[in-house]
Amino acid sequence: MAKVPVRKVALLAGAAAAASTLVTLGVVLAGEIAVAQGLLLVIACGLAAAVAVLGAMVLQLKRSVSAVAARHTRELSELNQTLRGAMAVNSEAVRAQGEALDAALQATAEKATERIESSIAGTGKRLDEVHAEVVAGRSDTAQTYRQIEALLDLRTMLQPRALMPPLRDWAASPDVLRWLAEYVVSRHPELVVECGSGASSLVLGYAVQMAGYGRVVALEHNDHYAEVTARRVADHGLQDVVEVRHAPLTPWAGPDEREWNWYDLTAVRDLEGIGLVFVDGPPAGTGPLSRYPALPVLLPHCADEVTFVLDDTIRPDEVEVSGRWMQECPEFVRQQLRADKGMHVLTRRPDGTPA
């Protein structure tokens, strides 16, 4: 339906009312009707015009209200859709944020767990290390005590007449030297041969003097150390029982056609009746199994009852040397004694008993 402006309706109604009034006025003037009736007609026309105007206004108002209502409804619908979309977007964003937060919490928890487990493992490892250090410290303390005890026993037993050289590093340990001194004093070997020289030469010399029998021959490949040991032997007044022989290392062919560097054989040709051999040389740096030749070279010069003492058996080479000696000379009995640097004692006796 076409919209009719209220102003046009009012003009039309006013024009119609004015026309009716003029017509009525003309009829009254023509004497067709009475004045009173004319006034009523004029009033009726005015009322009709007013009613028409009011009707148009009401219709226009209804149309305006409907339009406003429709617009508002449309706007509300659009707003509702916008809100629904925003809510959907927000809901998805909230869900995504929640999932991201869960993932972050899970990752944090896993990392924290890994760190805790790693810390626990590290702490456990460190505790194990501390325990090992404590055990090693106790072992070192016990070993130190045994060496001090052996050293005091040696000094009490031998009563040295001059200062003794240090019994550490390359020197034989106090517990090995005590065993050697006790062996010499109790067994009275006629001849003691030492592969190497140093503090052990003095201990063996004092023990021979105490036993009142025998002598010591020390083989030394280094001319300087030979001179030092000989001077110390003289300082201690042991030159009558201890002889230091300079015997440079020379090639020696073993039973397996292998060549070793060992003491010059001319230094041992005159030795007979050896009852004790202390093998503390040559140094390991001169070659593998460097101390092996001692038994095969010296055994022909030994007494029927003889003991070989091999020092430093904490080293693999010395253990192998000891094993080879036992394989090649099954008549020997071996003892593996506890000592600071290890000690194997191989004894040959007619009755087969160990030293």
Secondary structure, DSSP 8 states (H G I E B T S, - for coil): -----HHHHHHHHHHHHHHHHHHHHHHHHTTSS-HHHHHHHHHHHHHHHHHHHHHHHHHHHHHHHHHHHHHHHHHHHHHHHHHHHHHHHHHHHHHHHHHHHHHHHHHHHHHHHHHHHHHHHHHHHHHHHHHHHHHHHHHHHHHHHHHHHHHHHHHHHH--SS-----STTS--HHHHHHHHHHHHHH--SEEEEES-SHHHHHHHHHHHHHTS-EEEEEES-HHHHHHHHHHHHHTT-TTTEEEEE--EEEEE-TTS-EEEEE-GGGTTT---EEEEEE--S-GGG-TTTTTTHHHHHGGGEEEEEEEEEE-TTSHHHHHHHHHHHHH-TT-EEEEE--TT-EEEEEE-TT----
